[in-house]
Amino acid sequence: MSTDNVAITSLDAAADDVGQLVARYEGRVPRYTSYPTAPHFTPLVGRDVYARWLAKLPADTSLSLYLHVPFCDRLCLYCGCNTSVVRLETSHRAYAGLLMREIDRVAALIGRRATVSHVHWGGGTPTSLPADCLVAIMEKLKDRFTFSRGTEVAIEIDPTSLPPDRRDALGQMSVTRISLGVQDLEPAVQKAIGREQSYEETQACAEEARALGVGSLNLDLIYGLPLQKTAGVTQTARRALALKADRVAVFGYAHVPWMKRHQSLISEDTLPGPGERFAQRSAIHRVLTREGGYVAVGLDHYALPNDSMAKAATAGRLKRSFQGYTTDAAPALIGFGASSIGSLPQGYVQNAPTAVAYAKEIETDQLATVRGIALTADDRLRRDIIERVMCDLEVDLDGLAGKHGADPGQLKATAAGGMPRFVEDGLASWDGGRIAVTERGRPFVRSIAALFDAYLNQAGDKPRHSRAV
């Protein structure tokens, strides 16, 4: 039996007893795009600390850059991103000016034209900014940092909101990868989430980008949305195959109306239950792997076998950051814009969360950092363990502890206490030193990673994470 068929059979088997499995593991746990996770950042790490960390970056440190644009032309009800509906061009231009001021300030603190390996534009909708502003910001980055032919420039795009001038700007910005939000192609689902978007619009956007020389395409699909059915997500996945994306991200809808008030406009009665959610995820997995030939990567990504992400996963070089799974191995991530998060060797920092608060900080010639966290030795060890579990679906506790010069005893005790139920359910193996997640256990990998989260469920911790499955 082929590896793909084994994986499919395993997921089918999991679906048979999905009610019991999901009931056992449906608690709320982080997505682990960082460790410690953002809810544990504090004001103790602010602009002064960040300035010191930037000045101390080693001369040979390569950088990854993230630019957050917190504006959209419409509000999608499912969205969990930091964004708002702003259509005034004056506001967009003012924000672009603030971004360039922040770039200048950060570059000056670094004190040299550091090498950049990746640039990622996220939001919101980055292309809500005027085309000349997008180009000007990229030129500012190239003036203050060193780019090479190998630098990846990625941008998230709403296919329904890409005027001709923004489309043409992609080439001037040297964009190498675009990420298109598809979510679901069923009209009733699109209406329920406030995101009506035809397949033809998505296809045209992909073709136009490729014609401009953009070499790589990512697609985002979501399951667990209101009114979604397994048959519908299966059809969406099959139609998505025709777009020939290099990578596909498949996310479970996170219904967190206590954090995102607009989600309260979605009636919980229209949301699929845990069993149906799992069936939808399994159906998309089967279409992508069996019919599309994609390789499953980590928890929720899929890549064509010749894509760099699939190769990195096979080689054990896959990384996880605030953009999800990535091939970017830069030791420092610099975030620009409202709410953006940066990761430096010393710890994490986050900018003021709203555009108004961000503008107030930048306009007074300060960094916009308002909170963060300094990493302890234990944080670094647990971060590496969680990342390897999330990326490789396995981890050698003795080996990683040895690399950190730490005693693995406490970690192994944690695993010994938490792993038996996963082993019993066929979700993982545990031999006293090494954890290996099975294909059946892939959808539950966040729960396994959470065993090593020393901050989870601390006294006073509020329920702020999405469901584990």
N, C-alpha and C positions, 0 to 999 in steps of 0.2 A: 504493500500500500504506500502511495506517495506521501510526502510530508504534508502537502496541502490537504489530502483526503483525511489524514490522521487528525489534522487541526479541525476540519469541518465536522468529522465524526465526534470529536471531543465536545465541540460546542453544541451539537445536536443532543448529546447525552446530558450536557448541563441544562439544556432547555427542558428536558423531561422532568427534572426535579427543581425547576427554577423557582417555584413558589417557596420551597424550603430554603434554598440557597439565598435568595434575595432577602427573605425575612430575616435570615441570620446575619447578613452582612450589609443591610441597607442603611446603617448608621451614617451620620454626616462626618466626612473626613476631608482634609485638604486635597487639592490637586497636585500639590508638591512641585510647583514651578520654582519654589525656593525653599530653603530650610535655614533658620526658622521662617515660618510663613508670615506674610504681611500683617496679620492682626496682632502680632507680637512686637512690631516696631514701636519705638517710643520717642518722645521729643528729646530724650537725652542725647540722641545722635542727630544733631542739626547742622546748620550751614557751616559753623566753625569747624566741626569735626570733619565734615566732607571736604572742606578746603584743605585741611591737613592731609587727608588721605590722598587727594589728587596730587598734591605737591610731592608726596612720597612714592608715587608710582615709579617702579624701576624703569630705567631708560629703554630697556628692550621690551617693555610690555606692549603687546598689540591690543587694540581696542575693538569692541563691538559698540555701535551707536544705535540708540533707539530714539525715535522722535514721535511724540504723541500729539495728535491733533484731535481735540475733544469736541468736534462739531460734526453734525449730520444734517442732511436736508429733510430727514424724516426720522421719527422715533419708532424703531421696531420693538414691539412689546416684549419679546423674549430677551432682549439685549441685557447683558450684565456688564457691559463696558462702561468706562467713565466718559460719558458724552452727553451732549444736549443738542437740541435743534436750534441752530443759528444760521440764518441765511444772509445777514447783512455783510456785504463785501468789505465795508469799513472795519468791521470786527475781525474778519478773516485776515485782512492786511495788517491790522494792529497786532494780532497774535503772531503772524509771521515775523514781524519786526522784533517781538519779544524773544522768539526762538533764536534769532540771529544774535541778539544781545547775550543770551545765555551761552550760546556757542562760544562767543568771544571770551566771556568771563571764564568758562571752564578751561578753554585752551590756554589762556594766560596762566592759570594756576598750575596746569600741567607743565608749562614752561618749554614745550618743544612741539614740533609737528609729529605727533605720535602716529604710528602705522595703524590703519584701519582695515580689519578683515571683513566685517559685515556692517551693513546699515539696514535698519528695518523701520519703515514708516507704518505706524499703527494708529488706531483711533477707537471710536469715531470713524470718520471718513477722511483720510488724508487729502484726497483730491477735492475736498470742499474748499481748500485754499486756491486762490487764483493761480493760473499756470505760471505766470512770471514770478510769483512768490515761491512756488515749489522749486523752480529752477534756481532762483537766487539763493535759497537756503542750501541747496546742493553745492552751489559754487562757494558759498561760505564754508561749508564743511571741507571742501577740497583745498580751500585756501589755508585753513587752520590745521588740517591733518593731512597725512600722507596716504594717498590711495594708490593701488596697483591694479594691473589688469585682472588680477584674481579677486578683487574686492566684490563681494556680492551686495547688490542693492535691491532690497525687496520692499514691496508696498502692497497694502491691503486696499482693495477696490470694491465699491458697490457698483455692479454692472449697470444699474439703472441711473447712476449719477456720475457719468463720465462724459462731459461735453467734449467736442472736438479739440479744443485748446488744451484741456487736461490730458487727453489721449496723446496728443503730439508732444506734450511735455515729458512723457515717459522716456522717449528717446533722448531728449536733451539731458535728462537726469541720470542717464546711463543705467536705467533699471534693468536688472537681469532676471528678476522673479516677481510675478504678481500672484496675489492670493485673492480668489474670488469667493464671496459668500454666496452659496447656493441655498443651503439650509434644507429646503424641501420644494418640490415642484408641483405639489398638489394645490390647485386654486383655493380650495376651502381652507387648507392649512395656512396658506399665505395670507388670506384675508383675516384669519383669526389672530395672526401675529403682526399684522400691519406691514407686511412686506410682500407686495405683489410684484412679481418679477418673472417674466416669461423665460422659457428655455432659450428662445431665439435671442433675447437680449444678452443672456449669459454667453451664448455661443459667439455672437458678434463681438463682444468685448474680448473674448479669448483670441479670436482670429485677428482682430485689429492690433492687439498687443504683440502677437507673434510677428505680424507684418512689420512692426516697428523694431524688431530685433530682440524682443524679450524672449529669452531662451527657455525659461522654466515657468510652469504653471502649477499652482496649488488650488485645491478646491476645499471648501468647508461644507460638511453636511451635519445636520443635527437630528437626533431622534428624541422622542419623549415630548414633542411639542403638542399643543392642543389639537385635537381632532385627528392626529396621526394614527394610521393603521399600518400593520406590517406589510400589507400588499402595497400600500402607497409608498413607503420608504424603499421597498424593493424596486418599484418602478423608477423612483427618483435615482437610485443608485445605478440602475441599468442605463438610464438616459445620460447620467454623468460620465459613464465609460466612453461615450462618443466624443467627449471633449478632450480625451487623451491627456489628462493631467498627469504630471510627474509624481505628485503627492496628493493624497486626500486625507483630510483630518475629519474624524467622525466623533462629534461631541454629544454627550447627553445633556439635554436641556436642564439647566439648574434653576429651579423655581425658588427664588429667594426674595419674596416681596418685602420682607423686613429690611432688606438692604437696597433693593431697587423698587421704589414705590410704583413705578409704572407697570410692573409685573402683576400688581393687584388687579389690573384690568383684564387679566386672563382668569377666567373662571376655573377653579380647580376641578370642577366636575367634568371639564373637557380634556383634562390631562390623562394620558394613558397610565394605568396602574403599573406597579413594579414588574409583574410578569410580562405585560405587553411591552414595556420599555426594553426588557431583556430580549424579547423575541425580535423587536425592531433592530436592536444592535446586532444580534446574531444574523439576521437576514442581510443587513448591509455587509457584514463581514464575509458571508458566503458569496455574495455577488462580486465583491472586489477581489477576493482571493481566487475563487473558482472560475469566474467568468472573465475577470479583468486581468488576472495574472499578477496582482499586487502582492507585495510582501508585507505582512503585518509587522508594525514597528511599535514596540512599547505598548502602552495602554490603548491608544486611540488614533494612531497614524498608520498610513499605508503608503508605500512607495514602490515604483516600478523597480525591478531588480537591478537595472543599470544606473539608478539614481544614487547620488552621493549619500543620501540618508539611509537607504537600504544597505549600502556598503559599510557605512559607519556602524550600523546596528550589528552587522555580521562580525565586524572587527572589534566590537566592544568599545568603540570610540564615540558612541552617541552621547549627547549631552541634553540637559533639560534646563530651560531658562524661563523667563517670564513670557516668552513667545511660544512656549511649549517645547516639543522636541526639536533639536537643532543639531547641525554638524559644526556649529561655531564653537571653537575651543579657546577663544580669546579669554585671558584671565581677568579681564575687566570689561564691564558693560556700563557705558555712560548713558544715562537717560536724560532727554531734553523734553520740556513741555510739562503741562499740568498733569499731575498724578503719576508721572513717569518714575520708574524705579531703576536704580543703578546698583550694580554689584561690583565691589572692589575687593581686593585681597583681604582687607580688614573687616568688611561687612557690607550691609545693604543701606541704601538711602532712598528716600522718596520725596518728590516735590509736592508742593501745596496741591491739594486735590482738585480744586475748581479753577476754571480759567480766570475768574476774578481774583481769587487769592494768589494765584501764580503771577498775574500781572502786577499786583501790589508789591510783591517781593522783587521782581525783576526791575520794575520802574524805580526802585530805590537803590539800584546798583548793588543788589545782594544776590547771592545764590538763593534759589527757591526751595531749598531743602527744609523740610519741617519735621521729619522723623526718620528713624532708621534703627539699626541694631548692629552692635559690634560683636563679631563672632568669637566665641570661646573655643578652646581646643576640643571640648566635647561637641560643640555645634559643628565644627568642621568634620569630625569623624562621623557623626550621625548624618550630616548632609551627604557625605560620600556614600554611605550605606544606602540611604533612601534613594539617591540618584541612580545607583547601580541596580537596585531592585526595580525602579521605575523604567530604566532604559534597557537593561539586559535580562530582566526577569530572573535574575539570580545574583547572589552575593556570597563571597567567602569572608566570613566574619574574622577569622584568624588572620587572613592575608591583609585585609584592610586595616585592622587594628595594628598589625605590625608596621604598615607604612606610616601610621600616625604615631608610632611609639607608644601605643596604649595597651592596656590589659583588656583582652576581649571578654573577661569573665562576666562582667555585668551585662554586656550585649548578648552573650550566649544564654545567660539566665533569663533575659527578657524573651529571647526566641524560644527557649525551652518552655516558658510559661504560656506563650501566645500561639505557637505554631501547631500544636496538636490538632486543633479543630480544623485548620486549613489542610493538614495532612489527611485527617479523617474524611474530609469531603473531596479529596482528590484534587485539591487546588494547588498544592505545593508539596515538595519533599523537604525533609530536614534531617541531616545526619549528625547533628551535634556541632557542626562548624559551618556548613554550607546550606544556604536556602536556594531552592530552585522552584520557580513558579511553573506550573504545568500550563499547557495550552487551555485547558479547562479553567484554569485559575486566572488567565489574563484579564478578564473583566473585573476581577476583584483585587488587582495588584495594589491599588491605593490602600486597601485595608491591611494588606501585609506590610507595606511600607510604614503605615501608621504605628505599627508596633514599636518603632524606634524613635517616635516623636516624643521627646521629653516635655514638650510644651502643651500637648493636646490634653484637653479636659482638665486643665489646671483650675483651681478654685476660682470661681467667678467668671470662668470662660463662658461666653455666650454662644448659642448655636448660630454659626455664621458660615458654615461650609455647605457645599452641595451634597446630595446623596452619593454614597459610595458607588452605587451601581445605576 
